[in-house]
Amino acid sequence: MLKVAYIDHTAKWSGGEVALFNILTNIGEQIEPLVILAEEGTLAERLREKGIDVRIIPLDESIRSRGRNAVNLGAPAAAIKLLAYGRKLAPLLKQEKVDCVHTNSLKSAFYGAVAAKKAGVPLIWHIRDHIGAPYLKPVVAKAIRLLSRLLPNGVIANSHSTLNALELPRTKKTLVVYSAFAKAIGEGIGKRDQKDFNVLLVGRLAHWKGQHVVLEAAKAFKQDSRVKFWLAGDALFGEEEYKQELIRKMQQDDLSNVSLLGHVDDIQGLMNKADLLIHTSITPEPFGQVIVEGMAAGLPVIASNEGGPVEIVVPGVTGLLIQPGDAKVLADSITWMLDHPEERRRMADSGMKRVKEHFVIENTVKDIVDYYKGLLAAT
């Protein structure tokens, strides 16, 4: 059995952390996970409930919440604190005799590198972010690309789009593994409300996620009482100002057809009540885990045609891919879905079939375990 230390700087219940939870609760008996988090939170609580060993080594909140593009006078001091934190983790890795370190976020990739090198164990970076503009400043993206060549022994990416953005040499041991679905496909799908047409977007409230584009598109449906827009997710990582902008926009344009639902625990239950899933990121989405979840729930999908969604949605078969940031195109696509119920049903069936074939957790964990074995055998 291999003992793997999984390191993350946050315990918030966000996309990368949900994906990590799905991996760790399905990885089987070949791996003994040790999870090291920099704060308490939902991820820690849910992992403990599953009997997984979780250790909290606190990291200063000002460092944990520091923006990815914060290149300023405070950057050197923040880097020094991250290095010191990494050195602090090394004795635990030695004491627990871990076979390798698997980092789950960009921030943990850096201090995890210090910890792994000091402990003398192989390091794997799991990259879940698009390393490039506009998500990252060019200087930040360039630095991460350089370090991804030098620091980790191997790199896992959540899509081919994410891996390609890293521009790694072919000699680097890499793996593309999708953030897979970990529940029964189609479970709980019942007869959806025939009166309303519920359009669902799931994701934290952030400008790059494009909720403002949805509000603009929603204006086209103010006279159609059937169409309701549900925005599930809350502001995280210092994005409260954007949330307030959305609220002001809704009031200003009298968008009573839009509901901000905040954080929703039972996303699958919500999806079972929706008719259409939209995914409106205006910068390339690294993967798009919620798209897979929506397809598994029997929803046709409208998504941006950049980044990871291109690897998930088959245009005209499981949904539509559209130009990001264009509210009119989004509104026209929603209208098309509304006017073509038979095509929607076919897309829903095709989506569930595609999830079964390409995005189930059993394939994901098998690929990761095989990757560990290959990497460790080569180091």
N, C-alpha and C positions, 0 to 999 in steps of 0.2 A: 504493500500500500504506500502511495506517495503522500507526503504531507506538504500541502501548499498553503502559503500565507497569502491571503487576499487583502489588499490594502486599498482603502478609499478615504478621501478627506471629509466626506459628508455621509450622514446617515439619513438625509432627507429622502422621502419616497419619490424619487424622480426617475426618468427613463433609464439611465445607466444603472441605477441601484435596483430597480425592478428587474432588469435583465440579469444582474448579478444574483439576486435572490432566486430567480428561476433556475439559473445554472446550479447554484449550490444545493438547492433542494431536490435536484434531479440527477446529480452527478454520480450517484451510486457508491458502491463500497470500495472502489479502487482508489478513491481520493479521500484523505482526511483533511478537511478544511480548517484553517485557523484564520478568522477574520479580524483584522486590526483596523479600527475606525478612529477618527480624530474627534468624534463627538457622539453623544447619545442621540437617539432618534428612532424613527419608525423602522428603519432597516434593521437596526440592532435588536429592537424588540421582536420583530417578526422572525429573525434568524434564531434568536434564543428559543422562541416558541417551538421551533423545529429541531431543537437540540443541538444546534451548531455552536461551536466555541467562538465567542465574540469577546474581544478585548478592546477596551476604550483607553487610548492614550491621548489625553486632551492636547489639542493644538490651539493656540491663541486665535480667538474668533476673528480678529483683524486680518490674520493671515488666511484663515479658511475662506473668508468672504471676499478677499481681495480679487478684483476683476482680472480676467485673463489678459486684458490689453493695457493694464496699468503699468506703463513704462514711464516712470517719473522719478523724482528724487528719493522716494521711499522704496524704490525697487531693490537697491543693494541691501538695505536692512532687512527687507522681507526675505530675500534670497538667503541671507545668513541665518535667519530664524528657521527657514525650511531645511537647510543643511544640518543645523543643530538638532532639529526634530528627527531627521533621518538617522543621525548617529544614535539618538535615544532609542530607536526601534531595534537596532542591530543586536543588542544583548538578548532581547526576547526571541529573535529569530534563531540565534545560536542555542539558547536554552531549550527551545521547542524542537530543535533539530529539523527545521523545515528543509525540504528538498529544492524548492524554488519559490520565488516571489512573483505574484501576479497582481499588477496594479490596475485599478479600475477607473481612474480619472487622470486628467492631465496634471493636476496638482500633485496627486499621489505618485505619479510617474517620476517626478523629480526627487522627492524625498525618499521614495521607495528605492530609487537607484542608489542613493547614499547608503541606505540600510542594507540592501542586498550586497553591494560591493564590500562593505565593512564586515558583513557576516560571511562573505565568501560563498554565496549561493547564486545560481543563475537567476536572471531577471527577465520577466516578460511584461511588456507594455500592452495593455488592451486599450486601443484607441477608439473612442466613440464620438470624436468631434472632427469636423471638417477643418483640416489644417491648411487654411488659406483664407484669402479675402472673400467676402467682407466680414466673415466671422472673426477672423484674427487680423491684427495689423500685419503688414508685410514683414516687418522686422521680427515680430513674435513668431510668425509662421516659419520664417527662415531659420530661426534659432531652434525651434522644435524639430524641424526636418533634420538639421545637422545633428542634434543630440540623439535623435531616433536611430541614427546610423552608428553612433558611438557607444551609447549607454546600455540598451537592452540586448540580451542574447537573442531575443525573438520578439516579434510584434504580431499581435492579433488585431484585426480590424473588423468593424461591424458591417462593412460593405466593401465592394470593390471600389466604389467612389471614394470612400475614406482612405483605403490603402493607396490608391493612385495619387491622392493629394500629398501623401508623404514623400513620394518620389524616392523610394528606397532602392538600393542596388539589388540585383537579383541574388546576390550572395547572402543577403539577410534572410533568415528563416522566418517566414510569414505564414499567416493563416487568415482567411476570410471566413468568419462564422457569424451567421445572422442571429439577432436577438429573437429567439424563437418563442412560439406560443406553447404554454405549459398546461393548458386545460383541455377538456373535451371540446372538440370543434363542433359548433352548432348547438352546444349545450344550452338549454333554457330558451331557445328560440320559440316563440309562440306567435299567435296571430297579432300582428301589429295594428295599431289604431288606424282604421280606414278613413277617419275624418281629417286628421291632421297629417301634415308631412313634416316630420321632425328631422332637421339637419343638424348633425352633431360634429363639433370640433373638440378634440381632447388634447390638452397640452398646457404646460404652464404659461401664464400670461407674460409674454415677452415680445418685444417689437419684431424680432426676427421670425417669430412663430406666425405673425400675420393676422392676429385677431382684428386689427384695424381694417384690414382688407375685407374681412367678413362683414364688419359693420357697414362699410360702404356698399357692399353687394346687397345687404339686407334691406337697404332703402328701396330697392326695386320691387320688394315683395310686401310693402306696407299695406297695399290694398287687397292682398290675397290672404284671407284669414286662415287658410289651411297651413301656410308655411311658417314654421317656428324654428328659430335658431337657438341651439343650446351650446354654450361655451363652457366646457368643464375644465377646471384647473384654476390655480391661484398664482399669485405673484410669489416668486422665490428669488433668492440670490440678489436682493436689492432692486427688484423690479416693481415696487409699489407705485412709483410715479406713473409708469405705463398703465397700470390698472386704473388709476384715477383718470387718466386721459380717456380711457375707454368708457368709463362711467359718464364723464362729461359729454362725450360724443353721443352716447345713447340718449342722454337727456336733451341735448341740443337738437338732435334729429328726430326726437320722439319715436325711438325704436322700441316700441312695446312688444315687437315680435322677437326680440332678442333677450335671452336670459343668461346672466352670469351665474353659473351654478357653484363656483368655488371648487374646493377640493371635494372629490367624490370617491369614496372608498370602493363602492361596487360599480366599477366602470363597465364590467361585462353586463350587469343588470341594466344599466343605462343604455348600452348599445342594443340590447334586445328590445328596447322601446323606440329606437330611432329607425329612420327609413333610409338615411344616407349619411355616410361619413365624409367629411371634408378635411383636407390637410393642406394648410395654406402658407407654409414656410416661404419666406421671401429670399432666404439665402439657402444654399444647398444643405439639405437635411442629411446628416451622416448616414442614417438608416431610415427610421420611420416605424418604430415598433408598434405604435398605435394603429398603423395601417393594417398590419398583420392581425392584430386583435379584432379590428373591425371586420375584416374579411372572414375571420373565423366565426364571427357572430352573424354572418349572413348579410353583411352590408355591402352594397356597391360603394365605390370610392371615387372621389375627385381629389387629385393630389397634384402638387407642383412637379413639373417635369424636369427637375434637377436633382442630382445626388441620389441617395438611397432609394427614394420612391420609384425611380425608373427601374430598379431591380426587383421591385415587388409587384407593381401594378402592370398588367398587360392591357394596353389601351384598346378599348372597344370590347374587351373580353371580361375583365374583372372590374373595370371602371374607366375613368378618363384621366389623362394627364394634361395639365394646362400650364400656360405661361404664368409664373409666379408674380404676385403683386398687381395683377390686373383685375379690378373688381368687376368690370363689365363682363369679362370672359368667365369669371366665376359665376356671376349671376346667370349668364346665358347657359352655362353648363348645368346649373341647378335646375333651370327651367326645362332643359332637355330631359333630365332625369325625371322630373315631375310629369312630363308629358309622355314618357315611354315606360309604363309600368312593366310590360312584358320583358323588355330589354333589361330593366333593373333586376328582375327576378333571375334572368339567365346569368347576369353578372354576379349576383349573390351566390348562385350555385357554383359558378366557375371559381369564385374567390375562395370558397370553402375547400374546393378540390385542390386549388393551388397551395393553400396553407398545408394541407395534408401531405402534399408531395414535396414541399420545399422548406417549410418553416416550423417543423415540430421539434420540441426540445430534445427528444431522444437522439436525433441526428446531431444536434449542436453539442451535447455533452460528449458523445462518442468522438467527434472530431477533436474536441479540446483535450480529452484524455489521451488520444493517440498523439496529438501534438506535443503534450508534455513528455511522453515517453521518448519520442523522436528527438526532441531538443536535449533532454537530459542524457540520452545515449551519445549525443554528439559533443557534449561539453565535458 
